């Protein structure tokens, strides 16, 4: 088993993976871990919110959009990330 990544490295790797997989027009990855300090899941990994706008989401249902995000972040979902809130939109969506 490898050593856990520090939060900054984890965030940077996740941003790079989302850029590579989805070529977003807008991308924001917020580390919300500090908001969950003291709850059981905080010991299991980081908490993030991703806000992403990408052409890859056009014509796709919410679940399919989330699946694309999870697929891009799969390496970290079982090793480093405990929770991920996703706001995935196609260009032009409010």
Rosetta blueprint (number, residue, H / E / L):
1 X L
2 X L
3 X L
4 X L
5 X L
6 X L
7 X H
8 X H
9 X H
10 X H
11 X H
12 X H
13 X H
14 X H
15 X H
16 X H
17 X H
18 X H
19 X H
20 X H
21 X H
22 X H
23 X L
24 X L
25 X L
26 X E
27 X E
28 X E
29 X E
30 X E
31 X E
32 X L
33 X H
34 X H
35 X H
36 X H
37 X L
38 X L
39 X L
40 X H
41 X H
42 X H
43 X H
44 X L
45 X L
46 X E
47 X E
48 X E
49 X E
50 X E
51 X E
52 X E
53 X E
54 X L
55 X H
56 X H
57 X H
58 X L
59 X L
60 X L
61 X L
62 X H
63 X H
64 X H
65 X H
66 X H
67 X H
68 X H
69 X H
70 X H
71 X H
72 X H
73 X H
74 X H
75 X H
76 X H
77 X H
78 X L
79 X L
80 X L
81 X E
82 X E
83 X E
84 X E
85 X E
86 X E
87 X E
88 X E
89 X E
90 X L
91 X L
92 X L
93 X L
94 X L
